[in-house]
Amino acid sequence: MNSTHCITRIQAFSYRCPIPAPVETSFGRMLDRPGVFVRVEAEDGCFGWGEVFANWPAAGAEHRVNLIDRDLSQLVLGQVVGDPVRFFMSLSHKTHVRALQSGEWGPFRQCVAGIDIALWDMKARAAGLPLRKLLNANAPDEVPAYASGIHITQAEAEIARAREAGFNAFKVKVGFGHENEAQTLNALAGSLDEEETLFADANQGFDLDQARTFLAGIDDSGLGWMEEPIVADAPETDWQALAASTRIPLAGGENIAGLVEFKRAIDQGYLKYLQPDAAKWGGVSGCFEIGKAAVAAGRIYCPHFLGGGIGIAASAELLAAVGGPGLLEVDANPNPLRSAFDLAGVDRRSGKWQLSSDPGHGCASIPNEFESYLSHEIECSMR
């Protein structure tokens, strides 16, 4: 844990992978699958890979690569990193004014998160340990998982497909304004086997009254959680009122950023499930701290993720290191930027995600087939 590395090279790559059908949420449609991956290298040749959130806005992937090139690289190159947490805090502080000046809080936070993931991957590689074992020597080698990103109108067929792949928990997207969504969700919940669980995600698609009505209509469904039924930045009184109105636990966190903000949400208690996205805010440094705080407070840490292979590998390592009964989110929609990586995935017998025994998070390079999806790349070096 005490090794130090002087960062001498940064590379960043954006990819856009065509998909046969859009991925839909209540607020928009993804017409392709974007991905941004960042590689940091030290003067001794040690390296690490990270992933930067790039799903939204639709034009955002290439912009994040340019941010790493023109803003972040000058703050990283030449820096000696021993403690990634300290460096994460320093880099977040140094980019604060730039984000404030531009109003681009999200992109800066996301690029810092990706660099943090890469630095932790580097540190674990140097130690010869899987990332989870560097964070927690007693971390398990598998974690529970659920199939995510399932559209309500396609849920029956997609749940059957996910079940065949080994999953026994499923999350359905709602909030599209269809009149029969609650009835459909009740029917889906009733169709599951006894050992299976259904979750739902509205992607901030309801106002408070709509959310109350929707939750009242599914209160007897046994739903495992309702995720982001209202906007993440709604007043705390709205979240508290909603939590008090239903037996269904509330989940959220992908659109919360900052240690103070997360810890306040934990303390307020309206979220039973905390879902920070390591590629969106915090990287390993922030999300590991929040995950531990959530578990210590009796909440459940379930990392959010809907991107490429590096991000899901890092999220799985984080979940294993934090512990608790949380599940790993695994997108059920096709995405070669995830599936082309050599990840063990879900065991069909146990329904659990198998983690790599390789050092770091287990992703040591970008698959060769990504070359045809490349949309932008940069390299910054001290040499």
C-alpha positions in Angstrom: 0.0 0.0 0.0 3.0 2.3 0.4 4.4 2.1 -3.2 4.6 5.4 -5.1 4.4 6.0 -8.9 5.4 9.1 -10.9 2.8 9.4 -13.7 4.5 10.0 -17.1 1.8 9.1 -19.6 -1.9 9.3 -20.1 -4.0 7.9 -22.9 -7.7 8.2 -23.4 -9.9 6.6 -26.0 -13.6 7.0 -26.9 -15.6 4.4 -28.8 -19.0 4.2 -30.3 -20.5 0.8 -30.9 -23.6 0.4 -33.2 -26.5 -1.4 -31.6 -29.5 -3.1 -33.2 -32.1 -1.3 -31.1 -31.9 1.9 -28.9 -31.6 1.6 -25.1 -34.4 3.6 -23.7 -34.9 5.4 -20.4 -37.7 7.7 -19.3 -35.6 10.7 -20.3 -33.9 9.6 -23.5 -32.7 7.0 -25.9 -29.1 5.7 -26.5 -28.7 5.2 -30.3 -25.2 3.6 -29.9 -23.1 2.4 -27.0 -20.4 4.9 -26.1 -17.4 4.2 -23.9 -14.4 6.2 -22.6 -11.4 4.4 -21.3 -8.3 6.0 -19.8 -4.8 4.5 -19.2 -2.2 5.9 -16.9 1.4 4.8 -16.9 4.2 5.5 -14.5 7.9 6.0 -15.2 8.6 2.4 -14.0 6.2 1.0 -16.7 3.5 0.1 -14.2 0.0 1.0 -15.6 -3.6 1.0 -14.8 -6.9 1.3 -16.7 -10.1 3.3 -15.8 -13.4 4.1 -17.3 -15.2 7.4 -17.5 -19.0 7.7 -17.6 -20.1 8.7 -21.1 -23.7 7.7 -21.7 -25.1 11.2 -21.5 -25.2 13.6 -23.2 -25.3 11.7 -26.4 -22.3 13.8 -27.7 -20.3 13.5 -24.5 -17.8 10.7 -25.1 -15.3 12.6 -27.3 -15.6 15.7 -25.1 -14.5 13.8 -22.0 -11.4 12.5 -23.9 -10.6 16.2 -24.8 -11.1 17.2 -21.1 -8.5 14.6 -20.1 -6.2 15.9 -22.8 -6.4 19.6 -22.3 -7.4 20.0 -18.6 -6.7 16.9 -16.6 -3.4 15.8 -18.0 -1.5 18.9 -16.9 -2.6 18.2 -13.4 -1.6 14.5 -13.4 1.6 14.2 -15.4 4.7 14.4 -13.3 2.7 13.8 -10.1 4.0 11.2 -7.6 1.0 9.1 -6.4 1.3 7.0 -3.4 -2.1 7.2 -1.9 -4.9 7.3 -4.6 -7.4 8.7 -2.0 -5.3 11.7 -1.3 -4.7 12.3 -5.0 -8.4 12.0 -5.7 -9.2 14.6 -3.1 -6.4 16.9 -4.5 -7.5 16.5 -8.1 -11.1 17.1 -7.2 -10.0 20.3 -5.4 -7.8 21.5 -8.3 -10.6 21.0 -10.9 -13.2 22.7 -8.8 -12.8 26.2 -10.2 -12.5 24.8 -13.8 -15.8 23.0 -13.3 -17.4 26.0 -11.7 -16.1 28.4 -14.5 -17.5 26.1 -17.2 -20.5 24.7 -15.4 -19.4 21.2 -16.4 -19.4 19.6 -13.0 -20.4 16.2 -14.4 -17.7 15.8 -17.0 -14.9 16.9 -14.7 -16.1 14.6 -11.9 -16.4 11.7 -14.4 -12.9 12.2 -15.8 -11.4 12.4 -12.2 -13.3 9.2 -11.4 -11.9 7.4 -14.4 -8.4 8.5 -13.5 -8.9 7.4 -9.9 -10.0 3.9 -11.1 -6.9 3.7 -13.2 -4.6 4.7 -10.3 -6.1 2.0 -8.0 -5.8 -0.5 -10.8 -2.1 0.5 -11.1 -1.6 0.2 -7.3 -3.2 -3.2 -7.2 -1.1 -4.4 -10.1 2.1 -3.2 -8.5 1.1 -5.2 -5.3 0.3 -8.3 -7.4 -3.3 -8.4 -5.9 -6.8 -8.2 -7.2 -8.2 -4.8 -6.4 -10.7 -6.2 -3.9 -7.9 -7.9 -1.9 -5.9 -4.7 -1.8 -8.9 -3.0 -0.3 -10.1 -5.8 1.9 -8.0 -9.0 2.4 -11.2 -10.9 3.2 -13.1 -9.9 0.1 -15.0 -12.8 -1.5 -14.3 -14.1 -5.1 -17.9 -13.7 -6.2 -20.8 -11.3 -5.7 -24.6 -11.4 -6.3 -25.7 -9.8 -9.5 -28.9 -8.7 -11.2 -29.9 -8.2 -14.9 -30.6 -4.5 -15.5 -31.8 -2.2 -18.3 -34.9 -4.2 -19.1 -37.7 -2.1 -20.8 -41.1 -2.7 -19.3 -42.6 -3.4 -22.7 -40.1 -6.2 -23.4 -39.7 -7.4 -19.8 -41.3 -10.9 -20.1 -39.0 -12.0 -22.9 -35.9 -10.2 -21.5 -36.4 -11.7 -18.0 -36.6 -15.2 -19.6 -33.4 -14.5 -21.5 -31.6 -13.2 -18.4 -32.9 -16.2 -16.4 -31.4 -18.5 -19.0 -28.1 -16.7 -18.6 -28.1 -17.5 -14.9 -29.6 -14.4 -13.2 -32.2 -14.7 -10.5 -32.8 -10.9 -10.0 -34.0 -8.5 -12.6 -34.6 -4.7 -12.9 -37.2 -3.2 -15.2 -37.3 0.3 -16.5 -40.6 2.2 -16.0 -41.7 5.8 -16.1 -42.5 6.0 -19.8 -46.1 7.3 -19.3 -47.8 4.0 -20.2 -51.1 3.7 -18.3 -50.7 0.0 -17.5 -47.1 0.1 -16.2 -48.1 -0.6 -12.6 -50.3 -3.5 -13.6 -47.6 -4.9 -15.8 -45.1 -4.7 -13.0 -47.4 -6.4 -10.6 -47.9 -9.2 -13.1 -44.2 -9.6 -13.7 -43.5 -9.8 -9.9 -46.2 -12.4 -9.6 -44.8 -14.5 -12.4 -41.3 -14.9 -10.8 -40.1 -18.0 -9.0 -39.9 -17.9 -5.2 -36.2 -17.4 -5.2 -36.2 -14.6 -7.8 -36.5 -10.8 -7.2 -37.8 -8.0 -9.3 -36.6 -4.3 -9.0 -37.8 -1.2 -10.9 -36.1 2.0 -12.0 -38.1 5.1 -13.1 -34.9 7.1 -14.0 -36.3 10.2 -12.3 -39.4 9.9 -14.5 -42.2 10.9 -12.0 -43.1 14.0 -10.0 -44.0 13.4 -6.3 -47.7 12.9 -6.9 -47.1 10.5 -9.8 -44.6 8.6 -7.8 -47.0 8.2 -4.9 -49.7 7.0 -7.1 -47.4 4.5 -8.9 -46.0 3.1 -5.7 -49.5 2.8 -4.2 -50.4 0.7 -7.2 -47.5 -1.7 -6.7 -47.3 -1.7 -2.9 -48.3 -5.4 -2.6 -46.0 -6.6 -5.4 -43.0 -7.5 -3.2 -40.8 -5.3 -5.3 -37.2 -5.4 -4.1 -36.7 -1.6 -4.6 -38.0 1.4 -6.5 -35.1 3.3 -8.0 -35.1 7.1 -8.6 -38.9 7.5 -8.7 -38.4 11.3 -8.5 -35.5 13.6 -9.5 -32.4 13.0 -7.5 -32.2 16.7 -6.5 -35.8 16.9 -5.2 -36.1 18.3 -1.7 -35.3 15.9 1.0 -38.8 16.4 2.4 -40.2 14.9 -0.9 -37.9 11.9 -0.6 -38.8 11.4 3.0 -42.5 11.7 2.3 -42.3 9.2 -0.5 -40.3 6.7 1.6 -42.9 7.0 4.4 -45.8 6.4 2.0 -44.8 2.9 0.8 -43.5 -0.4 1.9 -41.2 -0.7 -1.1 -37.6 0.4 -0.3 -36.2 3.3 -2.3 -32.9 3.2 -4.1 -30.7 5.9 -5.6 -27.3 7.4 -5.9 -26.1 7.4 -9.5 -27.0 11.1 -9.6 -25.6 12.1 -6.2 -22.0 13.4 -6.1 -19.7 14.2 -3.2 -18.8 12.6 0.1 -20.9 15.2 2.1 -23.9 14.7 -0.2 -23.8 10.9 0.0 -23.3 10.9 3.8 -26.2 13.2 4.2 -28.4 10.9 2.2 -27.3 8.0 4.3 -28.0 9.9 7.5 -31.4 11.0 6.3 -32.4 7.4 5.8 -34.9 7.6 2.9 -32.7 5.5 0.7 -32.3 1.9 1.8 -30.1 1.1 -1.3 -27.1 3.4 -2.1 -26.0 3.2 -5.7 -23.0 5.4 -6.5 -21.5 4.9 -10.0 -17.7 4.7 -9.8 -17.2 6.0 -13.3 -19.6 8.9 -12.7 -18.3 10.2 -9.4 -15.8 9.0 -6.9 -13.9 6.3 -8.7 -12.7 3.7 -6.2 -11.6 6.2 -3.6 -15.0 7.9 -3.1 -17.3 4.9 -3.7 -15.3 2.6 -1.3 -15.7 5.1 1.5 -19.4 5.6 0.7 -20.0 1.9 0.4 -18.5 1.3 3.8 -20.5 4.2 5.4 -23.7 2.8 3.9 -23.1 -0.7 5.3 -22.1 0.7 8.7 -25.4 2.6 8.8 -27.5 -0.4 8.0 -28.0 0.5 4.4 -27.1 -1.7 1.3 -24.4 -0.7 -1.2 -25.3 -1.7 -4.7 -23.0 -0.1 -7.3 -24.7 1.5 -10.3 -23.1 0.8 -13.7 -24.3 0.7 -17.3 -21.2 1.0 -19.4 -18.1 -1.0 -20.6 -16.0 -3.8 -19.3 -13.5 -1.9 -17.2 -16.2 -0.1 -15.2 -18.2 -3.2 -14.4 -15.0 -5.0 -13.4 -14.1 -2.2 -11.1 -17.6 -2.1 -9.7 -17.6 -5.8 -8.9 -14.2 -5.4 -7.1 -15.7 -2.6 -5.1 -18.8 -4.5 -4.1 -16.7 -7.5 -3.0 -14.4 -5.2 -0.9 -17.3 -3.3 0.7 -19.4 -6.4 1.5 -22.9 -6.6 2.7 -25.9 -8.1 0.8 -25.7 -5.7 -2.2 -25.9 -6.9 -5.9 -23.9 -6.0 -8.9 -25.8 -4.3 -11.8 -25.2 -6.1 -15.1 -26.8 -4.5 -18.2 -28.9 -7.0 -20.1 -28.7 -5.0 -23.3 -26.1 -5.9 -25.9 -22.8 -4.0 -25.5 -19.6 -5.3 -27.1 -17.7 -2.6 -25.1 -18.5 -4.8 -22.1 -18.8 -8.3 -23.5 -15.6 -8.3 -25.5 -13.5 -8.1 -22.3 -12.5 -11.4 -20.9 -14.8 -11.3 -17.8 -16.0 -14.5 -16.2 -19.5 -13.1 -15.7 -22.4 -14.8 -14.0 -22.2 -18.4 -12.9 -25.4 -20.1 -14.2 -25.8 -22.3 -11.1 -25.3 -19.6 -8.4 -26.4 -16.4 -10.1 -23.2 -14.8 -8.8 -20.7 -12.7 -10.7 -17.3 -14.4 -10.7 -14.3 -12.1 -10.1 -10.9 -12.3 -11.7 -7.8 -13.6 -9.8 -5.6 -11.3 -11.9 -4.0 -8.2 -10.4 -6.0 -5.0 -10.4 -9.6 -5.2 -11.7 -8.6 -7.8 -14.2 -8.7 -5.7 -17.4 -5.1 -5.3 -18.7 -5.8 -4.1 -22.2 -8.5 -3.0 -24.7 -9.8 -5.8 -26.9 -8.5 -5.7 -30.5 -12.1 -5.7 -31.9 -12.6 -2.2 -30.5 -10.5 -0.7 -33.2 -13.4 -0.3 -35.6 -15.4 1.5 -32.9 -12.7 4.1 -32.1 -14.1 7.7 -32.4 -11.2 9.7 -30.7 -8.0 9.1 -28.9 -5.3 11.2 -27.2 -1.9 10.6 -25.7 -0.1 13.0 -23.3 3.4 12.2 -22.2 6.4 13.7 -20.3 8.8 12.1 -22.8 
